Amino acid sequence: MKHVIKNDVSFNVTDDKQFAYFWNTVFPNHWEDFTFQVLDHYLHPDGNYLDIGSWVGPTLLYAANKAKHSFGVEPDSVAYEALKKNIKLNSELEEKITIINKALSYKSGTMNLYKRTQFGDSSSSLVQSLSDEFQTIAVSTLKELVREYKITDLSLIKMDIEGGEYLLIPSMQKYLKRYKPPLYLSLHPEFLKSSMIKRCPDYSARKLRKSYIKKVKKLINSLDMYDYIYFSPLKRIEKSKLLQALLKNDAPIELLFTTTPFNLKL
């Protein structure tokens, strides 16, 4: 067992060799600083948290120290087993966490979850990119999930699903428009692009580009209910400029969507 500390939060995790480097070296340092600033800002004891793509628990266990109840969604079987073990090591947090071994998408039933290098490495995705190897997993819509687990009063939704966001976000539009929870979204354009190339090898570069732009536009239009968009605590972008900004970027990027200004005192 290992005791890890991030900012003012600490919890226990297993000493599993597959994840040791992350917990020992990556997590304690400047890994996703903006992510934890967002968690600190929005989470409180009277509100709940939805973590879509929980992996082995870094954000979920952190959030459980702050939110009323934290719901974690993780479809990768290797990551999910590690996540369960990590939660078990924190008895004071266990009753405040619900983990769900499925993916969220635009439909319910089953879908293929593809690996990139190995399952459990935080990069498995519903969009196929590098590998043909997959797990068949259960999937549901957000509407079904919130009804089944009685999820209400969300202070924050965090989503990091390695390209699956392009499938999921448009299907969430009605929910987001009604409740407008702050949304912290990781985008993975390189996953989507490599998936399109793999699925459509006969497409010309022009046709692939046109299809990619269409998918990015659809995602952005599905988030039109949010007035404020942030790349970082100090960098806001206007909605009218978001499309061009995203089309220029192939690296993973985190964005905060809110209905009120993100006034963070640094």
Salt bridges, closest charged atoms under 4 A:
ASP8 OD1 - LYS66 NZ 3.55
ASP33 OD2 - HIS30 ND1 2.79
ASP40 OD1 - LYS66 NZ 3.32
ASP51 OD1 - LYS158 NZ 2.83
GLU81 OE2 - LYS84 NZ 3.41
GLU94 OE2 - LYS88 NZ 3.11
ASP132 OD1 - LYS198 NZ 3.29
GLU133 OE1 - LYS115 NZ 2.87
GLU148 OE1 - LYS102 NZ 3.83
ASP160 OD1 - HIS188 NE2 2.86
GLU162 OE1 - HIS188 ND1 3.71
ASP224 OD1 - LYS239 NZ 3.56
ASP250 OD1 - LYS193 NZ 2.56
